[in-house]
Amino acid sequence: MKTKRLGNSDMFISSLGFGSWATMTIPSRALERALELGVNWIDTAAVYGMGHSEEVIARTLANWPGPRPYVFTK
């Protein structure tokens, strides 16, 4: 997947990210698949399921063998 520089930073992020609001109902396999396809950033916020989203992300990334994605929060 193509990446693009984020502003003036040294980060290069994929054109698509993984929006974790739906992790309340979508299993971690969806996040794993997104990472397999080249997505390298995850959007989350504490209000997404009162922290449940972050728990799913943490469990998934703990076992993820690939490059660590960026996790952006609000």
N, C-alpha and C positions, 0 to 999 in steps of 0.2 A: 504494500500500500504506500502511496506517495505520502511524504511528510512535508511540512512547511514550517519555517521558523516562526516561533511565537513572539511577535513584536520585535524588540531589540534584544531578547534573551538569547541564551545559547541552547535553548530547548527547541527540538524539532518534533512537532506533533503530527499525528496522522490526520487526514482530512475528516475522518469520522471518529467520534469518541463513543464511549459506552455510558449512556445515561442510566444511573443506578436507581432512579426513583422506582422503577418497576421491579427491583429485586425483592420487593415484598411478596411478589407472586411468581417471579421468574427464577428458576434454580441457577446455581452457580455455573452450571454447564453453559449457559448462554454467555456469561462473561468469559469463560475459558475459550469458547469458540471465537468470540470477538478478538481475543488476544492471539489466537492461532492465525486469524486472518490478517493480522497486522495492526489492529487498533492498539495504540500505545498510551491512551489517556482515558481516565475514568472520571466522570462528574458525579459528585455526591454532596450531600448536605445532611446535617444532623436531623433535620425535620423529616427526612425520608424514612418513615417507619419508626421514628423515635430511636434512631441508632441501629435499627436492624440492617439497614443497607450497609453500613460500615462493617458490621459483623460478618455479613455474607462476603463482602469484598476481602476482609482480612483472612477469613478461612480459605478462600479461593487462592489468594496470592501466597499464602503460607506454603502451598503445595505446587505453585506454578514454577516449572523448571526454566522458563524462558526469561527474557529480559524484563526487568521490573518496570511496569508502566508508571506514568505520572498519575497521581491522584489529586484532583482539584476539588476543593470544597468552598463553600460560601460562608 
